[in-house]
Amino acid sequence: MKEKIYLRQGSEYMTLGQVLKEVNVISSGGAAKWYLAENTVLIDGEPDDRRGRKLYPGMMVEIPEAGTFFMAKEPDDAPE
């Protein structure tokens, strides 16, 4: 499954921990450290375990058993 994750209006990036919560892999931000210690998440094809890793538009995130996600800017005409 490939999906887009849109950055919030006015944001330049999202952290890896925020993305994990956004796609319902974890239920709280505190679980990100544990999840990343137990699972290999790929950022643009490279493993990364930093929950604070900044993800910018154009980056690809592969999360085990959740799918592949592409970071994108929210369209200007999107409802708030």
C-alpha positions as CSV (number, residue, x, y, z in Angstrom):
1,M,0.0,0.0,0.0
2,K,1.4,3.4,-1.0
3,E,0.0,6.5,0.5
4,K,0.8,10.2,0.8
5,I,1.1,11.8,4.2
6,Y,0.5,15.5,4.1
7,L,2.4,17.9,6.3
8,R,0.2,20.1,8.5
9,Q,-0.5,23.6,7.2
10,G,2.5,25.8,7.9
11,S,4.9,22.9,8.8
12,E,8.1,22.3,6.9
13,Y,8.5,18.7,8.2
14,M,7.1,16.0,10.4
15,T,9.1,13.8,12.7
16,L,9.3,10.0,12.3
17,G,7.5,9.6,15.7
18,Q,4.6,11.8,14.4
19,V,4.3,9.8,11.2
20,L,4.2,6.5,13.2
21,K,1.3,7.9,15.2
22,E,-0.4,9.4,12.1
23,V,-0.6,6.0,10.4
24,N,-1.8,4.3,13.7
25,V,1.3,2.1,14.2
26,I,1.7,3.5,17.7
27,S,-0.9,5.0,20.0
28,S,1.3,7.5,21.7
29,G,4.5,9.4,21.0
30,G,6.2,7.6,23.9
31,A,5.8,4.3,22.1
32,A,7.9,5.5,19.2
33,K,11.3,4.7,20.8
34,W,10.2,1.2,21.7
35,Y,8.7,0.6,18.2
36,L,11.9,1.8,16.4
37,A,14.1,-0.4,18.7
38,E,12.0,-3.5,17.7
39,N,11.3,-2.7,14.0
40,T,13.3,-1.6,11.0
41,V,11.9,1.6,9.4
42,L,13.4,2.7,6.1
43,I,13.7,6.4,5.2
44,D,14.5,6.7,1.5
45,G,15.7,3.1,1.5
46,E,18.0,3.5,4.5
47,P,17.3,2.2,8.0
48,D,16.6,4.9,10.6
49,D,15.7,4.5,14.3
50,R,15.5,8.2,15.3
51,R,12.0,9.1,16.4
52,G,12.9,12.8,16.0
53,R,14.1,12.3,12.4
54,K,12.8,15.2,10.3
55,L,10.8,14.1,7.2
56,Y,10.4,16.6,4.4
57,P,8.2,16.6,1.3
58,G,9.5,14.1,-1.3
59,M,10.9,11.6,1.3
60,M,9.7,8.0,1.4
61,V,9.0,6.1,4.6
62,E,8.7,2.3,4.6
63,I,7.1,1.0,7.8
64,P,6.9,-2.8,8.4
65,E,3.3,-4.2,8.1
66,A,1.9,-0.7,7.6
67,G,3.1,0.2,4.1
68,T,5.0,2.8,2.2
69,F,4.3,6.4,2.6
70,F,5.4,9.5,0.7
71,M,5.7,12.9,2.5
72,A,4.0,15.7,0.7
73,K,3.0,19.3,1.2
74,E,-0.7,19.9,1.9
75,P,-2.4,21.3,-1.2
76,D,-3.2,25.0,-0.9
77,D,-6.9,24.4,-1.5
78,A,-7.3,21.7,1.2
79,P,-9.8,22.3,4.0
80,E,-8.3,23.0,7.4
